[in-house]
Amino acid sequence: YLEMEQVIQIRDCLLDHMSNGKYESSKRHIMLTAYIVELQALTGLRIGEALSLQTKDIDMENSQINIIGTIHWLKNDKGYGYKDTTKTSGSYRTITINQRTKKILKTVMLENKKLKQWSSRYKDRDFLFTNIYGNPILLTTINKNLEFAKNKLNIKKHITTHTFRHTHISLLVEMGITLKAIMKRVGH
């Protein structure tokens, strides 16, 4: 796991790197990677759960996310990637979110609205974390961006998207949250 300060360093490193991207698609992928890892650290979502999030899963008024699926990478008539059932029956859950998480989600939703309006290539499938075509961003793309940030920041730990889920769990333990409550929040 990482300390939250390290998560912020990774996020900021990626957002700074985004401005150096040659292509709009790579800039978008870098930005989304920054927001995904912070979202995972703030919520404990599995990467498949984060990538399957759709606007209909977000309840801004009540500050909640309904986790009702995970992403699968098969191609269908709408594109690649589709929302399937969660990993286990215990993975279906509703979690509360803080203001920072809401800000991340609103930012991503706004970016999607812009892309939908400005690009004929973008097919709105209601997913939040998408490439320029509206398909869920690939895990390999996220991992490539994470590797860049890790190297740039000279972090020696092995980092994957799952690291940020562990970071969330560690933060909850440090706050004295009961094991039962933690397990319910992260879908175990």
Backbone hydrogen bonds, N-H to C=O, Kabsch-Sander energy under -0.5 kcal/mol:
donor,donor_aa,acceptor,acceptor_aa,energy
6,Q,3,E,-0.8
7,V,3,E,-1.7
8,I,4,M,-2.4
9,Q,5,E,-2.0
10,I,6,Q,-2.5
11,R,7,V,-2.8
12,D,8,I,-3.0
13,C,9,Q,-2.5
14,L,10,I,-2.4
15,L,11,R,-2.5
16,D,12,D,-2.5
17,H,13,C,-2.3
18,M,14,L,-1.9
19,S,15,L,-0.7
19,S,16,D,-0.7
20,N,17,H,-1.9
21,G,18,M,-1.7
27,K,23,Y,-2.3
28,R,24,E,-2.4
29,H,25,S,-2.3
30,I,26,S,-2.3
31,M,27,K,-2.4
32,L,28,R,-2.8
33,T,29,H,-2.2
34,A,30,I,-2.1
35,Y,31,M,-2.0
36,I,32,L,-2.9
37,V,33,T,-2.4
38,E,34,A,-1.4
39,L,35,Y,-2.6
40,Q,36,I,-2.8
41,A,37,V,-2.1
42,L,38,E,-1.9
43,T,39,L,-1.6
44,G,40,Q,-3.0
50,A,46,R,-2.4
51,L,47,I,-2.7
52,S,48,G,-1.1
53,L,50,A,-1.1
55,T,126,D,-1.6
57,D,54,Q,-2.4
58,I,55,T,-1.5
59,D,64,Q,-3.0
60,M,58,I,-0.6
63,S,59,D,-0.5
63,S,60,M,-0.8
64,Q,59,D,-2.3
65,I,95,I,-2.4
66,N,57,D,-2.8
67,I,65,I,-0.7
67,I,93,R,-3.3
68,I,66,N,-0.9
70,T,84,D,-1.7
71,I,48,G,-0.5
72,H,82,Y,-2.3
76,N,79,G,-3.3
79,G,76,N,-1.1
81,G,74,L,-1.9
82,Y,72,H,-2.4
84,D,70,T,-3.1
91,S,88,T,-1.3
92,Y,89,S,-1.0
93,R,67,I,-1.7
95,I,65,I,-2.5
97,I,63,S,-2.3
102,K,98,N,-2.1
103,K,99,Q,-2.3
104,I,100,R,-2.3
105,L,101,T,-2.5
106,K,102,K,-2.6
107,T,103,K,-2.4
108,V,104,I,-2.4
109,M,105,L,-2.4
110,L,106,K,-2.3
111,E,107,T,-2.3
112,N,108,V,-2.2
113,K,109,M,-2.1
114,K,110,L,-2.3
115,L,111,E,-2.3
116,K,112,N,-2.6
117,Q,113,K,-2.0
118,W,114,K,-2.5
119,S,115,L,-2.2
122,Y,119,S,-0.6
123,K,133,Y,-1.8
124,D,122,Y,-0.7
125,R,123,K,-0.7
128,L,53,L,-2.1
130,T,128,L,-1.2
131,N,135,N,-2.9
134,G,131,N,-1.5
137,I,129,F,-2.4
142,I,138,L,-1.7
143,N,139,L,-2.8
144,K,140,T,-2.1
145,N,141,T,-2.0
146,L,142,I,-2.4
147,E,143,N,-2.4
148,F,144,K,-1.9
149,A,145,N,-2.1
150,K,146,L,-2.8
151,N,147,E,-2.3
152,K,148,F,-2.7
153,L,149,A,-2.5
154,N,151,N,-0.7
155,I,150,K,-2.6
163,T,160,T,-1.0
164,F,160,T,-0.6
164,F,161,T,-1.0
165,R,161,T,-0.8
166,H,162,H,-2.1
167,T,163,T,-2.0
168,H,164,F,-1.7
169,I,165,R,-2.1
170,S,166,H,-2.7
171,L,167,T,-2.3
172,L,168,H,-2.1
173,V,169,I,-2.2
174,E,170,S,-2.5
175,M,171,L,-1.4
176,G,173,V,-1.8
177,I,172,L,-2.2
182,I,178,T,-2.3
183,M,179,L,-2.8
184,K,180,K,-2.0
185,R,181,A,-2.2
186,V,182,I,-2.4
187,G,183,M,-0.6
187,G,184,K,-0.6
188,H,183,M,-3.0
